């Protein structure tokens, strides 16, 4: 297996690359990333061939596709709030970029293609469990761009016989996820604030719920899907049907840190979804042995990693001490 991972320097991609290096079936891993949201340091000591570049570069894609047997497409412009500020940039990176990638796959010996979509495609559907047969009604340009991503994949499977597997990710979290920027996801934002002794920023009343999925579980499924060449001509939820409110997440973090944490309630954000909980029926049918990492375990691993990263940054900022 010779695998191309787009967006492989991002937090999901870097965790995936580490998992892939443990699989004896994998001969080589090439990472393509423009580092707009990823970090090359995420791949330190990981045995990959790294290429700095964009999925919008069609010549580069054609060059990299030679000899590739599998593509795992994670490159994207993430974040609902970012898409509200610049919808065209989100569309270009997510929809047009995916189209360029699929074209590159189609014009060579077709590789097995795994793609990342998002639970954002469901919008605020009132169904308690978001199953793959529900109508899609994205509420943000980001959600629309991810719907286009998976729709193009399915269309290329139907039109050209491309072997594809589109996944819908639900609130993935874990080590190497960026915490200290305006578009940080909720768990790294919460953990970072708590470790710094700051109030947790909660947009709305805190009762909105999410299906949090630990990145190690996601990486395991992606690697298994590649090794077994699992395909599906309909998108598959990659989450396990858990429902955790932001207030419950705060409580879990207080338990791990063994101290109370203050909150800062802010106005709700445009494009945010009230409830997001996956039906995992289709996922478990394709991956019957998969089991999720429990939230408390995943949170502890995330806290440990971020605490270590923050301490390392403090040491680097302070510089060498006397006598060093």
N, C-alpha and C positions, 0 to 999 in steps of 0.2 A: 504494500500500500504506500503510495506517494501522495501526500495530502497537502493541499493548499488551504491555509486558514486566512481568510480576510478579516481584518480587524483583530489580528492575533495578539496585539500589544495592549488591547483593552483588558478589563478585569476578567470578563468571561473567557475571552480568547486565551489569555495567559494561563488561567487555571486549566483550560482545556488542553493547551499544549503540554503542560506538566503531566496531565493524565495520559495523553497520547504517547508520551515517551516511555510509559510503563507497559505499553502493549507491544508484545513481540511481533505482531503482524505489521506494524508500522515501520517502513524502511526509511522514510524521510518526511520532514515537515518543513514547508516553506510558509513563512508569514509575510503577508502584504499588509502594510499599515501606513497611513500618512501621518500618524502621530498627532492628529488634530484633537483627539480625546484619549488616545492610548499613551502609554509610557514605555519606552524601551527598557527601563529598569525592571519592569514587570517580567521580562524574559531573561534576566540575569541568571547565568548558569543553566539555562534550558537549551538543549541541543536542537536548535532550529536554524534554518537559513533565513535571515531577515532581509526583506526588501522594503525600502522606504518608497512609497508610491500610493497612488489613488486608484480606486476601482473605476474612476472616470477616465483613466488613461487606457484606451482600447488597445493600443500597440503593446503596452506593458502586459496587459492581461493575456493577449495572444501569446506573447513570449513565455510567460510563466505557465501557461496551460500545457505546454509540451510535456508529455509523459506523466501528467497528473492523473491519478486514478480516482481521487476523491476531492471534493471542494466543500469546506464548511464555511459558509458565508455569514460572518458576524459583523462586518463593517457597516456602520450606519452613523447617522447624526442623531444621537439619542436626545431624549427629554421632551416632554409635552410643552413645558414653558418655553424652551428654546424655539420650538416650532411656531409658537404664537408670535414670537418676535420676528422670525424670519421664515415664513412658510416655504418660500421658494428654495432656500438652502436645504431644508429637510427633504423636500420632494426630490431635488437633484441628487443628493447623496443616497437616499433610501430607494426611491423608485427608479430613477434613471440609472444610478449605479448598479442596481440589481439587473436591470435590462442589459446593460453592457456585459455584465458577468455571464448571464445566461447565453448571450450571443457568442461569447468566447468559448463557452462550454459546447455549444451546438456545432461550432465550426471545426471541432477537433474530434478525436475519439471520445464520445461523451463520457465524462466522469460521473460518478455518483455525487449528487449535490444535496447538501443539507443547508437549510436556510432558517434564519431567525426572524420571525414575525413577533407580534406583541398582543397581549390581552387587550390593548387599547382599541383593537378593531371592534370589540363588542360594544363599546360605548357604555351608556348607563342602562343596559337592558335589565328589566325587573326580575328576570329569572334568577333564582338563588344560586344555581350552579350554571356556569357558562359552558355549555357544551357546543361542539363544533357545528351542529346543525342549526344553531340559532342564526337569525339574520344579523348582519353586521351593521353597526351604526356609529362609526367613530365620531368623537366629539372634538377632535383636534387635528390640525394638519399632520402632526406626527402619526396619529392613528391612521389617517388616510394613506400616508406614505407607506406604512407597514402593511396595510391591506393591499396596496398595489404590489408590494414585494411578494407576498404569498400568491396573489392572483396571477402574476407573471409566471411564477414557478409552476403552478398548476396548468396554466395555458401552454407552457413549453413542454410539459409532460404529455398533454393531450395532443398537441400539434406536431411535436417532433420526437416523441418517445423518450425524452430526457428523464432519467431516473432521479426523482426528487423526493425530498422529505421536508416539508415546511413545518416548523414548530412555532407555536405561540408561547412566548415566555411570559411569566407572571412574576413581577417584583422579585427579581433575582438579587441576592445579596451575598456578601462574604468578603474574604481577604482580597486586597488590591483594588477595592472599589473606592473611587475618589470621594472624599468627604467634604473638603473645604472649598466649595465653589457655589455659585448661586443656583446651579441646577442639580445639586447633589440629590441622590435618591434618599428616601426617608430613613432607612436604617443607618447608613453611614453618617447622615446628618445628625440623627439622634445620638449615636455612639460618640461622635466627635464632640458634640455639645456637652454630653454628660461627662466625658473624660476631662473636659476643660472647666467643669463646674458651672456651665451656662444653662439657662432654661432650654428645654426642648421646643423647637418651633413647630407648632401644630396649626395647620391651615384648616379652619372649620372647628367643629365641636369635638373632634377626636374619636367619634364613633364610626367614621368611615373605616371599612375593613378591606384587608388585602390578603392574598394567598402568597405568602412569602416562601421563596424557594431558595435553599442554600446552593451556592454556586458549585459545590462539589457534587451535588446530586445532578445538576444540569450537565456538568462535564462528563460524568459517568454515562449518562444517557446518550450524549452526543458521540462519545467514543464508541460505545456499543453499537449505536446506529451505523457508524461508519464501518466498523469491522464486519458486521452482519449484512451490510448493504440494505438496510431497511428502507422501504419506500412507501409513500402514501400519496394518492392523488387528491387528498383533502388535508387541510392543515390539522395539526395535532397539538392539543394543549400540553405544554411541558410544565406541569404543576400537579399538586397532589390533593387538592380539595380542602386545604386548611382555611380557616377564617379567623383572622386576628385583627382586632381594631387597633388604632393607634394608641388608645389609652391602655389596652392590654399589653401592647408592645412596650410602653413606658413601664408598666408594672414588672414585666419580665426583666427589663434592664435594671430596674431598682433591685430586684432579687439578685442578679448577677453581681452588681456593684456593692450590694449590701448597704445601701444608703438611699434616702429619699432624693428625688430629682424634681426640680421645679419645671413648670411648663409656661410657654408663652403662646397664648391663643391668638391667631392672626386671622384675617378675613379669608374665606375660601378662595381658591385660585380657579380661574377660568380653565376649562378643559379637564379638570380633575373628575375622577369617577368615584361615586359613592361606595359601591360594592364591587369587589372583584374576587371571585372564587371559582376555581376551575372544576369542571367534571374531568376526572382522570380515567374514565372508562376506556377510551380509545388508547390512551398512553399505556395503560396496564395490559391491554390486549396485545400490543406490539412488544412491550417489555415486561413480561409477567413477573420477573424476579426483582424488579427495581423497588427499592424502599427509600423514602426520603430521610434526610438528616433532620431530626427534631429541631424545632425552633430554638429551644434553650441551648442545645449543643452548638448549633450554628451561630447563635449570638455570642456564646462564650469564645468560640474560635475567632469571630470577627473582632470582638473586644480585645482579645490577646494580640491579634495582628496589628490593629490600629494603635494600640498603646505602645507597642514596640516601634512602629513606624514613627509615631510622634516623638518618642524619646530619641530615636536616631536623628530626626530632623533637628531637634534641639541641640544635640551634640555637634552636628555639622554647622549649625548657625553660630554656635559659641566659639568654634575654632579650637585649635590645639591649646592645651593649658601650659602653664609655666614648666619649663624643663622638657617639653616634648620635642 
